[in-house]
Amino acid sequence: MDTQIALSLVVLFAAMASATAAFCWFLTDPQLSQRRLTSFALPGSVGRKSLVTGGIPANIKRVRSFVPKSPKDMNRLQRLMAAAGYEGPWPATIYAIVQLVIAGGLCLLALVYVGGSMGLLAGGLAGAIGYYLPSFWLGSQINKRKREIQNGLPDAIDLLIVCIESGSGIDQALNRVAEELALPYPALARELDLISAETRAGRPRIEAFKNFAERTKVDDVRALVAMLVQTDRFGTSIGLALRTHAETSRTKRRQRAEEKAAKLAVKLLFPLVFCLFPSFYVIVLGPAMLSIFRQFVYGIAAK
């Protein structure tokens, strides 16, 4: 038993040491000062380097050399982390390290507490669960961010219409909308801010909008980008096109809310059956059952 406790403490210490080392490596990044200077020179530009230029610092490459993932897998993971709102090469690297630490820790704990031939099976199963466990968290973060962008898109389009029809350019309108939506929809405001940053860096506006749709992977955003591309190609009024698309987006949002309200009755069925009805039966039928049981016992005693 003492050996098991000691091994558990060793595993816990190794996990904490790995997390601390990754955090300290981030603090000692030689390009951290350069990124801070860039943020002062261009407010809100922190974290855009990887999305605009795609450069990876040397210290991150050294850390990734210890991670058993190919560069293609790391790039795919970096895109997934960006879709969840964690931009840059560092979040993907830390995520890969956390995957290995959780998988190794659970595997060792299973080997220690189960032991024997079954310990190998339990260790492999626990390691696989620990390796894929962060994927569920990442998927939930991506879906949460998609819902936020999807729900805030009609309001953003309405604000764009107001700004454009008042005489502002598309770049000024995007900056203004990003400022107004920073509090209610920070993810959407961040994406609009990235569009402005990419256009200021020299990227064509249509390409920046396409990157916006590619990063978010939201169907409403893709429809909006397709509409903007057609408007730019045929030279039609962008205000009229946005007004039509805003009405469609509001209708879709209302339909999604009505769909969730319709599903609520079915979702409440299981808590009612397994939580409320047993208590209700105990309160209503409990006294009657006790009375019947008491009369039955007294009848047997009288005989």
Residue pairs with C-beta under 8 A, 6 or more apart in sequence:
3 112
4 112
4 113
7 108
7 112
8 109
8 112
11 104
11 105
11 108
11 109
12 105
14 101
14 104
14 105
15 101
15 102
15 105
18 97
18 101
19 98
19 101
22 63
22 93
22 94
22 97
25 59
25 63
26 32
26 90
26 94
28 59
29 57
29 59
30 57
30 59
31 57
35 46
35 49
36 46
38 45
38 46
38 49
39 45
39 46
42 197
44 193
44 197
45 197
47 87
47 88
48 87
48 194
48 197
49 55
49 88
50 56
50 78
50 82
50 87
50 88
50 89
51 82
51 87
51 194
51 198
51 211
51 215
52 197
52 198
52 201
52 203
56 89
57 89
60 89
60 90
60 93
63 93
63 97
64 74
64 93
64 96
67 74
67 93
67 96
67 97
67 100
68 100
69 77
69 96
74 92
74 93
74 96
77 92
77 95
77 96
78 88
78 89
78 91
78 92
79 215
80 92
80 138
80 142
81 87
81 91
81 92
81 95
81 138
82 215
83 142
83 145
83 146
83 215
83 216
83 217
84 138
84 141
84 142
84 145
85 141
85 145
85 187
85 190
86 92
86 95
95 134
95 138
98 134
99 130
99 131
99 134
100 131
102 130
102 131
102 133
102 134
103 127
103 128
103 130
103 131
104 127
104 130
105 130
106 126
106 127
106 129
106 130
107 123
107 124
107 126
107 127
107 130
108 123
109 126
110 119
110 122
110 123
110 125
110 126
110 127
111 119
111 120
111 122
111 123
112 119
114 122
114 123
145 187
145 216
146 216
146 217
146 218
148 185
148 186
148 187
148 188
149 185
149 187
149 188
149 191
149 216
149 218
149 221
150 218
150 220
150 221
150 253
151 185
151 253
152 181
152 184
152 185
152 187
152 188
153 188
153 218
153 220
153 221
153 224
153 249
154 246
154 249
154 250
154 253
155 181
155 184
155 185
156 177
156 181
156 185
156 188
156 192
157 224
157 242
157 245
157 246
157 249
158 246
159 173
159 176
159 177
159 180
159 181
160 173
160 174
160 177
160 242
161 239
161 242
161 243
161 246
163 172
163 173
163 176
163 177
164 170
164 173
164 238
164 239
164 242
165 239
168 176
170 205
170 238
171 196
171 199
171 200
171 205
174 192
174 195
174 196
175 192
175 193
175 196
177 189
177 192
178 189
178 190
178 192
178 193
178 196
179 189
181 188
181 189
181 192
182 189
191 212
191 215
191 216
194 208
194 212
194 215
195 205
195 208
195 209
195 211
195 212
198 207
198 208
198 211
199 205
199 208
203 211
205 232
206 228
206 229
206 232
209 225
209 228
209 229
210 225
210 229
212 221
212 225
213 221
213 222
213 224
213 225
220 249
220 252
223 245
224 245
224 249
227 241
227 245
228 238
228 241
230 236
230 241
231 237
231 238
231 241
